[in-house]
Amino acid sequence: MANPISEVLAGTAAIAKGMGITFKEMLKPTLTEDYPEAPPNFQERYRGVHELQRDENGLEKCVACFLCAAACPAECIYIEAKENTDQLRISGGERYAEVYNIDYNRCIFCGFCVEACPTDAITHGHKFEIASYNTSTLIYRKEQMLVQIPTGAQFPLKASTESAGDGH
């Protein structure tokens, strides 16, 4: 049988420890951000608006495998795939996403699409101001989510056309 005095002492010790943490936090200065006058400070793992990444050559990383759309519980990702050709190469794989839409009316920012992507093509960015009075503007297209081509990248979007009859 447990000793009632030791139980009371253990409860009192737990309360004293909790109050000590509370008082220590009360003495810290309040952190206030000056948004919108100054940009907000986000944690590294903040889940903002999605970004579609490119590789170091400027090719899109998305190979239209549809795993992100399959993993999405809100079913807000729509993809149409198209084959890469020798004349037109968009991604490093056999296919690329000709259409890649995310409906932010439905997205719950769970991150399942990011975890499911085998090529790390889709990530969460730090953009957060997407509020709108018109719901049709909350459907983001691939062109809105693609990151810029890296500086110095030789983006081989179209194969170079060499004339066959040069007479060399």
DSSP file (Angstrom, degrees, kcal/mol; ACC not computed):
  #  RESIDUE AA STRUCTURE BP1 BP2  ACC     N-H-->O    O-->H-N    N-H-->O    O-->H-N    TCO  KAPPA ALPHA  PHI   PSI    X-CA   Y-CA   Z-CA
    1    1 A M              0   0    0      0, 0.0     2,-0.1     0, 0.0     0, 0.0   0.000 360.0 360.0 360.0 136.5    0.0    0.0    0.0
    2    2 A A        -     0   0    0      1,-0.1     3,-0.0     2,-0.0     0, 0.0  -0.401 360.0-112.9 -75.4 147.9    1.3    3.4   -1.0
    3    3 A N     >  -     0   0    0      1,-0.2     4,-1.6    -2,-0.1     3,-0.3  -0.703  18.4-150.1 -81.2 120.1    2.2    6.0    1.7
    4    4 A P  H  > S+     0   0    0      0, 0.0     4,-1.9     0, 0.0    -1,-0.2   0.814  95.2  56.8 -63.2 -30.1   -0.3    8.9    1.4
    5    5 A I  H  > S+     0   0    0      2,-0.2     4,-2.2     1,-0.2     5,-0.1   0.903 106.3  48.7 -68.9 -39.3    2.3   11.4    2.7
    6    6 A S  H  > S+     0   0    0     -3,-0.3     4,-2.3     1,-0.2    -1,-0.2   0.841 109.7  53.2 -69.4 -32.4    4.8   10.5   -0.1
    7    7 A E  H  X S+     0   0    0     -4,-1.6     4,-2.2     2,-0.2    -1,-0.2   0.905 109.7  47.8 -67.0 -40.6    2.0   10.9   -2.7
    8    8 A V  H  X S+     0   0    0     -4,-1.9     4,-2.4     2,-0.2    -2,-0.2   0.907 112.5  49.0 -65.5 -42.0    1.2   14.4   -1.4
    9    9 A L  H  X S+     0   0    0     -4,-2.2     4,-2.4     2,-0.2    -2,-0.2   0.895 110.8  50.1 -65.0 -39.8    4.9   15.3   -1.4
   10   10 A A  H  X S+     0   0    0     -4,-2.3     4,-2.0     2,-0.2    -2,-0.2   0.902 112.0  48.2 -65.2 -40.5    5.3   14.0   -5.0
   11   11 A G  H  X S+     0   0    0     -4,-2.2     4,-2.1     2,-0.2    -2,-0.2   0.897 112.2  48.8 -65.5 -40.8    2.2   16.0   -6.1
   12   12 A T  H  X S+     0   0    0     -4,-2.4     4,-2.5     2,-0.2    -2,-0.2   0.886 110.3  51.4 -65.7 -39.6    3.5   19.2   -4.4
   13   13 A A  H  X S+     0   0    0     -4,-2.4     4,-2.3     2,-0.2    -2,-0.2   0.893 109.6  50.2 -64.6 -39.5    6.9   18.7   -6.0
   14   14 A A  H  X S+     0   0    0     -4,-2.0     4,-2.3     2,-0.2    -2,-0.2   0.899 111.6  48.0 -66.1 -40.4    5.3   18.4   -9.4
   15   15 A I  H  X S+     0   0    0     -4,-2.1     4,-2.6     2,-0.2    -2,-0.2   0.916 111.6  49.8 -65.8 -42.8    3.3   21.6   -8.9
   16   16 A A  H  X S+     0   0    0     -4,-2.5     4,-2.0     2,-0.2    -2,-0.2   0.894 110.8  49.9 -63.2 -40.1    6.4   23.5   -7.7
   17   17 A K  H  X S+     0   0    0     -4,-2.3     4,-1.9     2,-0.2    -1,-0.2   0.926 111.9  47.9 -64.5 -44.2    8.3   22.3  -10.8
   18   18 A G  H  X S+     0   0    0     -4,-2.3     4,-2.1     1,-0.2    -2,-0.2   0.897 111.6  49.7 -63.0 -41.3    5.5   23.4  -13.1
   19   19 A M  H  X S+     0   0    0     -4,-2.6     4,-2.7     2,-0.2    -1,-0.2   0.854 107.2  55.8 -66.8 -34.1    5.2   26.8  -11.4
   20   20 A G  H  X S+     0   0    0     -4,-2.0     4,-2.1     2,-0.2    -1,-0.2   0.917 109.0  46.2 -63.0 -43.2    9.0   27.3  -11.7
   21   21 A I  H  X S+     0   0    0     -4,-1.9     4,-2.1     2,-0.2    -2,-0.2   0.906 112.4  51.6 -64.4 -41.5    8.8   26.7  -15.5
   22   22 A T  H  X S+     0   0    0     -4,-2.1     4,-1.9     1,-0.2    -2,-0.2   0.930 111.2  45.8 -62.4 -46.5    5.8   29.1  -15.7
   23   23 A F  H  X S+     0   0    0     -4,-2.7     4,-1.2     1,-0.2    -1,-0.2   0.877 110.6  53.9 -65.8 -37.1    7.6   31.9  -13.8
   24   24 A K  H  < S+     0   0    0     -4,-2.1     4,-0.5     1,-0.2     3,-0.3   0.910 110.7  46.2 -63.2 -41.3   10.7   31.4  -15.8
   25   25 A E  H >< S+     0   0    0     -4,-2.1     3,-0.8     1,-0.2    -1,-0.2   0.837 107.0  58.9 -69.1 -33.1    8.7   31.8  -19.1
   26   26 A M  H 3< S+     0   0    0     -4,-1.9    -1,-0.2     1,-0.2    -2,-0.2   0.797 102.0  54.6 -66.4 -28.0    6.9   34.9  -17.7
   27   27 A L  T 3< S+     0   0    0     -4,-1.2    -1,-0.2    -3,-0.3    -2,-0.2   0.625  88.0  96.1 -82.9 -13.3   10.2   36.7  -17.2
   28   28 A K  S <  S-     0   0    0     -3,-0.8     2,-0.1    -4,-0.5     3,-0.1  -0.463  87.2-100.3 -74.3 149.8   11.3   36.3  -20.8
   29   29 A P        -     0   0    0      0, 0.0     2,-0.3     0, 0.0    -1,-0.1  -0.373  39.0-105.2 -69.4 150.5   10.6   39.2  -23.2
   30   30 A T        -     0   0    0     -4,-0.1     2,-0.7    -3,-0.1    -4,-0.0  -0.579  28.6-136.2 -76.0 133.8    7.5   38.9  -25.4
   31   31 A L        +     0   0    0     -2,-0.3     2,-0.4    -3,-0.1    -1,-0.0  -0.835  28.6 175.8 -95.3 118.4    8.4   38.2  -29.1
   32   32 A T        -     0   0    0     -2,-0.7     2,-0.3     2,-0.0    -2,-0.0  -0.980  18.6-146.5-124.3 133.8    6.4   40.4  -31.4
   33   33 A E        -     0   0    0     -2,-0.4     2,-0.1     2,-0.1    -2,-0.0  -0.766  12.2-138.0 -98.8 147.0    6.7   40.5  -35.2
   34   34 A D    >>  -     0   0    0     -2,-0.3     4,-1.9     5,-0.2     3,-1.2  -0.152  40.1-173.5 -95.4  38.4    6.2   43.7  -37.1
   35   35 A Y  T 34  +     0   0    0      1,-0.3    -2,-0.1     2,-0.2     0, 0.0  -0.589  63.6  20.7 -73.2 134.7    4.3   42.0  -40.0
   36   36 A P  T 34 S+     0   0    0      0, 0.0    -1,-0.3     0, 0.0    -2,-0.1  -0.969 125.2  53.9 -94.3   3.6    3.4   43.5  -42.5
   37   37 A E  T <4 S+     0   0    0     -3,-1.2    -2,-0.2     1,-0.1    -3,-0.0   0.874 120.9  28.5 -67.1 -35.5    6.0   46.2  -42.1
   38   38 A A  S  < S-     0   0    0     -4,-1.9    -1,-0.1     1,-0.0    -5,-0.0  -0.921  99.1 -97.2-122.9 149.4    8.8   43.6  -41.8
   39   39 A P        -     0   0    0      0, 0.0    -5,-0.2     0, 0.0    -4,-0.1  -0.364  45.6-108.5 -65.9 144.6    8.9   40.2  -43.4
   40   40 A P        -     0   0    0      0, 0.0     2,-0.7     0, 0.0    -7,-0.0  -0.356  23.3-124.2 -72.2 153.8    7.9   37.3  -41.1
   41   41 A N        -     0   0    0     -2,-0.1     2,-0.3     0, 0.0    -8,-0.0  -0.885  31.5-166.9-100.2 114.2   10.4   34.9  -39.7
   42   42 A F        -     0   0    0     -2,-0.7     2,-0.1     1,-0.1    84,-0.0  -0.707  22.7-113.9-100.3 151.4    9.4   31.3  -40.5
   43   43 A Q    >   -     0   0    0     -2,-0.3     3,-1.6     1,-0.1    -1,-0.1  -0.440  35.5-109.3 -71.6 157.9   10.8   28.1  -39.2
   44   44 A E  T 3  S+     0   0    0      1,-0.3    -1,-0.1    -2,-0.1    -2,-0.0   0.837 117.3  50.7 -60.7 -33.9   12.7   26.0  -41.7
   45   45 A R  T 3  S+     0   0    0      2,-0.1    -1,-0.3     0, 0.0     2,-0.1   0.176  77.3 140.2 -93.8  18.1   10.0   23.4  -41.8
   46   46 A Y    <   -     0   0    0     -3,-1.6     2,-1.0     1,-0.1    78,-0.1  -0.380  50.0-136.1 -61.3 136.1    7.1   25.8  -42.4
   47   47 A R        +     0   0    0     62,-0.1    79,-0.1    79,-0.1     3,-0.1  -0.780  42.7 150.8-100.8  91.6    4.6   24.4  -44.9
   48   48 A G        -     0   0    0     77,-1.7    80,-0.2    -2,-1.0    78,-0.2  -0.107  55.1 -32.3-100.0-158.6    3.7   27.2  -47.2
   49   49 A V  S    S-     0   0    0     78,-2.7    76,-2.5    75,-0.2    78,-0.4  -0.324  77.0-101.8 -61.4 139.9    2.6   27.3  -50.8
   50   50 A H  E     -A  124   0A   0     74,-0.2     2,-0.4    -3,-0.1    74,-0.2  -0.220  32.0-157.0 -66.4 151.4    4.1   24.4  -52.9
   51   51 A E  E     -A  123   0A   0     72,-2.8    72,-2.4    -3,-0.1     2,-0.6  -0.988  11.7-139.6-127.6 139.9    7.1   24.9  -55.2
   52   52 A L  E     -Ab 122 146A   0     93,-2.4    95,-2.2    -2,-0.4    70,-0.2  -0.898  30.0-142.4 -98.7 121.3    8.0   22.7  -58.1
   53   53 A Q        -     0   0    0     68,-3.5     8,-2.2    -2,-0.6     9,-0.5  -0.375   9.3-150.3 -87.9 159.5   11.8   22.3  -58.2
   54   54 A R  B     -C   60   0B   0      6,-0.2     6,-0.2    94,-0.2     2,-0.1  -0.842  20.1-117.0-118.5 159.3   14.3   22.1  -61.1
   55   55 A D    >   -     0   0    0      4,-2.9     3,-1.6    -2,-0.3    -1,-0.1  -0.242  44.8 -85.6 -85.2-176.2   17.6   20.3  -61.3
   56   56 A E  T 3  S+     0   0    0      1,-0.3    98,-0.1     2,-0.1    -1,-0.1   0.710 129.0  54.0 -67.5 -18.7   20.9   22.0  -61.7
   57   57 A N  T 3  S-     0   0    0     96,-0.1    -1,-0.3     2,-0.1     3,-0.1   0.506 120.3-106.0 -90.1  -5.0   20.5   22.0  -65.5
   58   58 A G  S <  S+     0   0    0     -3,-1.6     2,-0.1     1,-0.3    -2,-0.1   0.394  75.2 137.6  95.5  -2.6   17.1   23.8  -65.3
   59   59 A L        -     0   0    0      1,-0.1    -4,-2.9    -5,-0.1    -1,-0.3  -0.484  62.3-103.4 -74.1 147.5   15.1   20.7  -66.1
   60   60 A E  B     -Cd  54  91B   0     30,-2.4    32,-0.9    -6,-0.2    -6,-0.2  -0.472  19.8-146.7 -69.4 140.7   11.9   20.1  -64.1
   61   61 A K  S    S+     0   0    0     -8,-2.2     2,-0.3    60,-0.2    60,-0.2   0.725  70.1 101.4 -79.6 -21.9   12.3   17.4  -61.5
   62   62 A C        -     0   0    0     -9,-0.5    35,-0.4    59,-0.2    31,-0.2  -0.483  45.0-179.2 -69.5 126.0    8.7   16.2  -61.8
   63   63 A V        -     0   0    0     -2,-0.3    32,-0.3    33,-0.2    -1,-0.1   0.122  47.6-112.8-110.3  17.5    8.5   13.0  -63.9
   64   64 A A        +     0   0    0      1,-0.1    32,-0.1    31,-0.1    17,-0.1   0.913  63.1 150.4  53.5  52.4    4.7   12.8  -63.7
   65   65 A C        -     0   0    0     30,-0.1    -1,-0.1    32,-0.0    -3,-0.0   0.601  49.4-137.6 -87.3 -12.3    4.6    9.6  -61.6
   66   66 A F     >  +     0   0    0      1,-0.1     4,-1.9     3,-0.0     5,-0.1   0.542  66.7 124.2  69.1  10.2    1.3   10.7  -60.0
   67   67 A L  H  > S+     0   0    0      2,-0.2     4,-1.9     1,-0.2     5,-0.1   0.858  71.4  53.1 -68.8 -33.5    2.5    9.6  -56.5
   68   68 A C  H  > S+     0   0    0      2,-0.2     4,-1.1     1,-0.2    -1,-0.2   0.916 110.1  47.3 -66.7 -41.7    1.8   13.0  -55.0
   69   69 A A  H  4 S+     0   0    0      1,-0.2    -2,-0.2     2,-0.2    -1,-0.2   0.869 112.5  49.9 -66.7 -36.1   -1.8   13.0  -56.4
   70   70 A A  H  < S+     0   0    0     -4,-1.9    -1,-0.2     1,-0.2    -2,-0.2   0.843 111.6  48.2 -70.6 -32.7   -2.3    9.5  -55.0
   71   71 A A  H  < S+     0   0    0     -4,-1.9    -1,-0.2    -5,-0.1    -2,-0.2   0.669  86.0 104.9 -80.9 -16.5   -1.0   10.4  -51.6
   72   72 A C    ><  -     0   0    0     -4,-1.1     3,-0.6    -3,-0.2     5,-0.1  -0.516  52.4-165.3 -72.6 116.9   -3.1   13.6  -51.3
   73   73 A P  T 3  S+     0   0    0      0, 0.0    -1,-0.2     0, 0.0    -4,-0.0   0.754  90.8  51.4 -72.8 -22.2   -6.0   13.0  -48.8
   74   74 A A  T 3  S-     0   0    0      0, 0.0    -2,-0.1     0, 0.0    33,-0.0   0.532 100.8-136.0 -89.5  -7.2   -7.8   16.1  -50.1
   75   75 A E    <   +     0   0    0     -3,-0.6    -6,-0.1    -6,-0.2    32,-0.1   0.914  59.2 137.0  52.4  49.1   -7.5   15.1  -53.7
   76   76 A C        +     0   0    0     30,-0.1    27,-2.4    -7,-0.1     2,-0.5   0.407  38.5  90.9-105.4   1.6   -6.4   18.6  -54.7
   77   77 A I  E     -E  102   0C   0     25,-0.2     2,-0.4    -8,-0.2    25,-0.2  -0.869  50.9-174.8-104.5 129.1   -3.6   17.7  -57.1
   78   78 A Y  E     -E  101   0C   0     23,-2.5    23,-2.9    -2,-0.5     2,-0.4  -0.988   6.2-179.9-124.2 127.8   -4.4   17.3  -60.8
   79   79 A I  E     -E  100   0C   0     -2,-0.4     2,-0.4    21,-0.2    21,-0.2  -0.977  16.6-168.6-130.7 139.4   -1.7   16.1  -63.3
   80   80 A E  E     -E   99   0C   0     19,-2.3    18,-1.9    -2,-0.4    19,-1.7  -0.997  22.0-148.1-122.3 125.2   -1.6   15.4  -67.0
   81   81 A A  E     -E   97   0C   0     -2,-0.4     2,-0.3    16,-0.2    16,-0.2  -0.583  14.8-175.5 -94.4 153.7    1.5   13.7  -68.2
   82   82 A K  E     -E   96   0C   0     14,-2.2    14,-2.4    -2,-0.2     2,-0.2  -0.988  28.7-107.7-144.5 148.8    3.3   14.0  -71.6
   83   83 A E  E     -E   95   0C   0     -2,-0.3    12,-0.3    12,-0.2     2,-0.2  -0.523  27.5-126.0 -78.7 140.0    6.2   12.1  -73.1
   84   84 A N        -     0   0    0     10,-3.1     2,-0.3    -2,-0.2     5,-0.2  -0.583  29.3-164.1 -74.6 146.3    9.6   13.8  -73.5
   85   85 A T        -     0   0    0      3,-2.6     5,-0.0    -2,-0.2    -1,-0.0  -0.777  34.7-105.9-123.7 172.4   11.1   13.7  -77.0
   86   86 A D  S    S+     0   0    0     -2,-0.3     3,-0.2     1,-0.2    73,-0.1   0.823 122.8  46.3 -67.7 -29.6   14.5   14.3  -78.4
   87   87 A Q  S    S+     0   0    0      1,-0.3    72,-1.7    71,-0.1     2,-0.4   0.786 122.8  32.7 -82.0 -28.0   13.3   17.6  -79.8
   88   88 A L  B     +G  158   0D   0     70,-0.2    -3,-2.6     0, 0.0     2,-0.5  -0.916  66.2 174.3-135.8 107.1   11.6   18.7  -76.6
   89   89 A R        +     0   0    0     68,-1.4     3,-0.1    67,-0.5    -5,-0.1  -0.955  10.3 160.2-118.0 116.2   13.0   17.7  -73.2
   90   90 A I        +     0   0    0     -2,-0.5   -30,-2.4     1,-0.2     2,-0.2   0.793  66.9  21.0-101.8 -39.4   11.3   19.2  -70.2
   91   91 A S  B    S-d   60   0B   0      2,-0.2   -30,-0.2   -32,-0.2    -1,-0.2  -0.757  77.6-110.5-126.5 172.8   12.3   16.8  -67.4
   92   92 A G  S    S+     0   0    0    -32,-0.9   -31,-0.1    -2,-0.2   -29,-0.1   0.619  95.2  67.6 -78.7 -12.9   15.1   14.3  -66.8
   93   93 A G  S    S-     0   0    0      2,-0.4    -2,-0.2   -31,-0.2    -3,-0.1  -0.146 101.3 -91.2 -95.3-168.4   12.7   11.3  -67.0
   94   94 A E  S    S+     0   0    0    -31,-0.1   -10,-3.1   -11,-0.1     2,-0.3   0.813 107.9  30.2 -74.1 -30.8   10.6    9.8  -69.8
   95   95 A R  E     -E   83   0C   0    -32,-0.3    -2,-0.4   -12,-0.3     2,-0.3  -0.769  64.0-163.5-123.6 168.2    7.6   11.9  -69.0
   96   96 A Y  E     -E   82   0C   0    -14,-2.4   -14,-2.2    -2,-0.3     2,-1.0  -0.951  35.6 -97.1-143.6 163.8    6.9   15.3  -67.6
   97   97 A A  E     +E   81   0C   0    -35,-0.4   -16,-0.2    -2,-0.3     3,-0.2  -0.743  33.0 179.5 -86.3 105.6    3.9   17.0  -66.1
   98   98 A E  E    S+     0   0C   0    -18,-1.9     2,-0.4    -2,-1.0    -1,-0.2   0.893  81.2  26.8 -70.4 -39.2    2.3   19.1  -68.9
   99   99 A V  E     +E   80   0C   0    -19,-1.7   -19,-2.3    -3,-0.2     2,-0.4  -0.994  68.1 169.2-123.8 128.5   -0.4   20.2  -66.5
  100  100 A Y  E     +E   79   0C   0     -2,-0.4     2,-0.4   -21,-0.2   -21,-0.2  -0.882  11.6 171.3-140.0 105.6    0.2   20.3  -62.8
  101  101 A N  E     -E   78   0C   0    -23,-2.9   -23,-2.5    -2,-0.4     2,-0.4  -0.910  17.9-165.6-118.7 143.1   -2.5   22.0  -60.7
  102  102 A I  E     -EF  77 140C   0     38,-2.2    38,-2.5    -2,-0.4     2,-0.9  -0.996  15.1-145.8-125.1 125.8   -3.1   22.3  -57.0
  103  103 A D  E >>  - F   0 139C   0    -27,-2.4     4,-1.5    -2,-0.4     3,-1.5  -0.796  10.3-170.4 -92.6 103.4   -6.4   23.5  -55.8
  104  104 A Y  T 34 S+     0   0    0     34,-3.0    -1,-0.1    -2,-0.9    35,-0.1   0.504  80.2  75.2 -76.3  -2.8   -5.8   25.5  -52.6
  105  105 A N  T 34 S+     0   0    0     33,-0.2    -1,-0.3    30,-0.1    34,-0.1   0.773 113.4  24.6 -68.6 -25.6   -9.5   25.6  -51.9
  106  106 A R  T <4 S+     0   0    0     -3,-1.5    -2,-0.2   -30,-0.1    -1,-0.1   0.667  93.9 112.8-111.1 -24.7   -9.0   22.0  -50.8
  107  107 A C     <  -     0   0    0     -4,-1.5    -5,-0.0     1,-0.1   -35,-0.0  -0.245  40.1-171.4 -61.2 135.9   -5.4   21.7  -49.8
  108  108 A I        -     0   0    0      0, 0.0    -1,-0.1     0, 0.0    -4,-0.0   0.269  37.8-123.6-110.0   8.8   -4.8   21.1  -46.1
  109  109 A F        +     0   0    0      1,-0.1   -62,-0.1     2,-0.0    -2,-0.1   0.864  59.3 148.4  53.1  42.7   -1.0   21.5  -46.2
  110  110 A C        -     0   0    0      1,-0.0    -1,-0.1     4,-0.0    -3,-0.0   0.765  52.9-132.7 -79.0 -25.8   -0.4   18.1  -44.8
  111  111 A G     >  +     0   0    0     12,-0.0     4,-2.0     3,-0.0     5,-0.2   0.505  68.3 125.2  87.2   4.4    2.8   17.5  -46.6
  112  112 A F  H  > S+     0   0    0      1,-0.2     4,-2.0     2,-0.2     5,-0.1   0.867  73.1  54.5 -64.2 -35.0    2.0   14.0  -47.8
  113  113 A C  H  > S+     0   0    0      2,-0.2     4,-1.1     1,-0.2    -1,-0.2   0.894 108.0  49.4 -64.8 -39.1    2.7   15.0  -51.4
  114  114 A V  H  4 S+     0   0    0      1,-0.2     3,-0.3     2,-0.2    -2,-0.2   0.903 112.8  46.9 -66.2 -41.9    6.1   16.2  -50.5
  115  115 A E  H  < S+     0   0    0     -4,-2.0    -1,-0.2     1,-0.2    -2,-0.2   0.835 111.6  51.5 -68.9 -32.5    6.9   12.9  -48.7
  116  116 A A  H  < S+     0   0    0     -4,-2.0    -1,-0.2    -5,-0.2    -2,-0.2   0.704  82.7 104.0 -79.3 -19.6    5.6   10.8  -51.5
  117  117 A C    ><  -     0   0    0     -4,-1.1     3,-0.6    -3,-0.3   -55,-0.0  -0.484  52.8-164.6 -71.5 118.6    7.6   12.4  -54.3
  118  118 A P  T 3  S+     0   0    0      0, 0.0    -1,-0.2     0, 0.0    -4,-0.0   0.714  88.9  43.7 -76.0 -18.8   10.6   10.2  -55.3
  119  119 A T  T 3  S-     0   0    0    -58,-0.0    -2,-0.1     3,-0.0   -57,-0.0   0.342 106.1-120.1-106.5   6.0   12.4   13.0  -57.1
  120  120 A D    <   +     0   0    0     -3,-0.6   -67,-0.1    -6,-0.2   -58,-0.1   0.855  66.9 141.8  56.1  37.4   11.9   15.8  -54.5
  121  121 A A        +     0   0    0    -60,-0.2   -68,-3.5     1,-0.1     2,-0.5   0.835  57.2  51.8 -78.1 -33.6   10.1   17.7  -57.2
  122  122 A I  E     +A   52   0A   0    -70,-0.2     2,-0.3    -9,-0.2   -70,-0.2  -0.905  66.9 160.4-110.5 131.1    7.5   19.2  -55.0
  123  123 A T  E     -A   51   0A   0    -72,-2.4   -72,-2.8    -2,-0.5     2,-0.5  -0.893  42.4-101.3-137.0 167.3    8.4   21.0  -51.8
  124  124 A H  E     -A   50   0A   0     -2,-0.3   -74,-0.2   -74,-0.2   -75,-0.2  -0.827  38.0-162.5 -91.2 128.7    6.7   23.5  -49.4
  125  125 A G        -     0   0    0    -76,-2.5   -77,-1.7    -2,-0.5   -74,-0.1  -0.163  29.6-108.2 -91.8-167.0    7.9   27.0  -49.9
  126  126 A H  S    S+     0   0    0    -78,-0.2     2,-0.3   -79,-0.1   -76,-0.1   0.277  75.7 119.2-109.9   9.0    7.5   30.0  -47.5
  127  127 A K        +     0   0    0    -78,-0.4   -78,-2.7     1,-0.1    -2,-0.1  -0.585  26.2 158.8 -74.1 135.9    4.9   31.9  -49.4
  128  128 A F        +     0   0    0     -2,-0.3     2,-1.5   -80,-0.2     3,-0.2   0.534  39.4  95.0-135.1 -13.6    1.8   32.2  -47.3
  129  129 A E        +     0   0    0      1,-0.2    -1,-0.1   -80,-0.0    -2,-0.0  -0.635  40.5 127.7 -89.1  86.4   -0.3   35.1  -48.6
  130  130 A I        +     0   0    0     -2,-1.5    -1,-0.2    -3,-0.1   -26,-0.0   0.262  25.6 136.8-121.7  10.0   -2.8   33.4  -50.9
  131  131 A A        +     0   0    0     -3,-0.2     2,-0.3     2,-0.0     3,-0.0  -0.270  27.3 171.3 -60.6 144.5   -6.1   34.7  -49.6
  132  132 A S        -     0   0    0      1,-0.1    -2,-0.0     6,-0.0     3,-0.0  -0.995  43.8-142.2-154.5 150.8   -8.6   35.7  -52.3
  133  133 A Y  S    S+     0   0    0     -2,-0.3     2,-0.6     1,-0.1    -1,-0.1   0.605  96.0  65.1 -86.0 -14.0  -12.2   36.7  -52.7
  134  134 A N  S >  S-     0   0    0      1,-0.1     3,-1.4    -3,-0.0     4,-0.2  -0.942  70.1-158.7-112.9 115.2  -12.3   34.7  -55.9
  135  135 A T  G >  S+     0   0    0     -2,-0.6     3,-1.4     1,-0.3   -30,-0.1   0.726  87.0  69.6 -68.9 -20.4  -11.9   31.0  -55.5
  136  136 A S  G >  S+     0   0    0      1,-0.3     3,-0.9     2,-0.2    -1,-0.3   0.762  91.8  60.3 -69.0 -21.7  -10.8   30.4  -59.1
  137  137 A T  G <  S+     0   0    0     -3,-1.4    -1,-0.3     1,-0.2    -2,-0.2   0.555  90.6  71.1 -80.1  -6.3   -7.5   32.2  -58.3
  138  138 A L  G <  S+     0   0    0     -3,-1.4   -34,-3.0    -4,-0.2     2,-0.9   0.351  73.7  92.7 -91.6   5.9   -6.7   29.6  -55.7
  139  139 A I  E <  S-F  103   0C   0     -3,-0.9     2,-0.4   -36,-0.2   -36,-0.2  -0.876  70.1-155.8 -97.4 105.2   -6.1   27.0  -58.3
  140  140 A Y  E     -F  102   0C   0    -38,-2.5   -38,-2.2    -2,-0.9     2,-0.2  -0.673   2.8-148.9 -88.7 133.3   -2.4   27.3  -58.9
  141  141 A R    >>  -     0   0    0     -2,-0.4     4,-1.2   -40,-0.2     3,-1.0  -0.489  30.8-101.0 -94.1 167.1   -0.9   26.1  -62.2
  142  142 A K  H >> S+     0   0    0      1,-0.3     4,-1.9     2,-0.2     3,-0.5   0.870 120.5  58.5 -54.6 -41.2    2.5   24.6  -62.9
  143  143 A E  H 34 S+     0   0    0      1,-0.2    -1,-0.3     2,-0.2    -3,-0.0   0.805 105.6  50.0 -63.1 -29.7    3.8   28.0  -64.2
  144  144 A Q  H <4 S+     0   0    0     -3,-1.0    -1,-0.2     1,-0.2    -2,-0.2   0.765 115.9  41.5 -78.4 -25.5    3.0   29.7  -60.9
  145  145 A M  H << S+     0   0    0     -4,-1.2   -93,-2.4    -3,-0.5    -2,-0.2   0.648  86.8 106.1 -99.0 -16.8    4.7   27.0  -58.8
  146  146 A L  B  <  -b   52   0A   0     -4,-1.9   -93,-0.2   -95,-0.2     2,-0.1  -0.418  67.6-129.1 -67.4 134.9    7.9   26.4  -60.8
  147  147 A V        -     0   0    0    -95,-2.2    -1,-0.1     1,-0.1    -2,-0.1  -0.396  37.3 -85.4 -76.0 162.2   11.1   27.9  -59.4
  148  148 A Q        -     0   0    0      1,-0.1   -94,-0.2    -2,-0.1    -1,-0.1  -0.253  49.2 -93.8 -66.4 154.2   13.3   30.0  -61.6
  149  149 A I        -     0   0    0      1,-0.1    -1,-0.1    -3,-0.1     3,-0.1  -0.531  52.1-104.2 -66.9 131.9   15.9   28.4  -63.8
  150  150 A P    >   -     0   0    0      0, 0.0     3,-1.8     0, 0.0     2,-0.1  -0.245  40.2 -98.3 -59.8 146.1   19.2   28.4  -61.9
  151  151 A T  T 3  S+     0   0    0      1,-0.3     3,-0.1    -3,-0.1   -93,-0.0  -0.429 109.5  20.5 -66.3 136.2   21.7   31.0  -63.0
  152  152 A G  T 3  S+     0   0    0      1,-0.3     2,-0.3    -2,-0.1    -1,-0.3   0.422  90.6 138.1  86.0  -1.2   24.3   29.5  -65.3
  153  153 A A    <   -     0   0    0     -3,-1.8     2,-1.1     1,-0.1    -1,-0.3  -0.575  51.7-141.6 -80.1 139.4   22.1   26.6  -66.3
  154  154 A Q        -     0   0    0     -2,-0.3    -1,-0.1   -98,-0.1    -3,-0.0  -0.768  21.1-157.1 -97.2  86.6   22.0   25.5  -69.9
  155  155 A F        -     0   0    0     -2,-1.1     2,-1.9     1,-0.1     3,-0.3  -0.530   3.1-157.7 -72.6 107.1   18.3   24.7  -70.1
  156  156 A P        +     0   0    0      0, 0.0   -67,-0.5     0, 0.0    -1,-0.1  -0.387  37.1 146.4 -85.4  63.3   18.0   22.3  -73.0
  157  157 A L  S    S+     0   0    0     -2,-1.9   -68,-1.4     1,-0.2     2,-0.4   0.925  70.9  25.6 -64.9 -44.4   14.3   22.9  -73.7
  158  158 A K  B    S-G   88   0D   0     -3,-0.3   -70,-0.2   -70,-0.2    -1,-0.2  -0.963  89.9-113.2-122.8 139.5   14.7   22.4  -77.4
  159  159 A A        -     0   0    0    -72,-1.7     2,-0.2    -2,-0.4   -72,-0.1  -0.383  41.8-100.4 -66.8 145.2   17.3   20.4  -79.2
  160  160 A S        -     0   0    0      1,-0.1     2,-0.8    -2,-0.1    -1,-0.1  -0.460  33.7-133.0 -68.8 136.4   19.7   22.4  -81.3
  161  161 A T        -     0   0    0     -2,-0.2     2,-0.5    -3,-0.1    -1,-0.1  -0.824  23.9-173.0 -96.7 113.4   18.8   22.3  -84.9
  162  162 A E        -     0   0    0     -2,-0.8     2,-0.3     2,-0.0     3,-0.0  -0.897  27.4-119.9-106.1 132.3   21.8   21.6  -87.1
  163  163 A S    >   -     0   0    0     -2,-0.5     3,-0.5     1,-0.2    -2,-0.0  -0.557  15.6-153.2 -73.5 131.0   21.4   21.8  -90.8
  164  164 A A  T 3  S+     0   0    0     -2,-0.3     2,-0.4     1,-0.2     3,-0.4   0.744  86.7  59.3 -76.8 -24.3   22.2   18.5  -92.4
  165  165 A G  T 3   +     0   0    0      1,-0.2    -1,-0.2     2,-0.1    -2,-0.1  -0.305  59.7 126.2-103.8  49.9   23.2   19.9  -95.8
  166  166 A D    <   -     0   0    0     -3,-0.5    -1,-0.2    -2,-0.4    -2,-0.1   0.754  69.7-128.8 -75.6 -24.0   26.1   22.2  -94.8
  167  167 A G              0   0    0     -3,-0.4    -2,-0.1     1,-0.0    -3,-0.0   0.720 360.0 360.0  81.6  22.0   28.5   20.6  -97.3
  168  168 A H              0   0    0      0, 0.0    -3,-0.0     0, 0.0    -1,-0.0   0.467 360.0 360.0 -77.9 360.0   31.2   20.0  -94.7
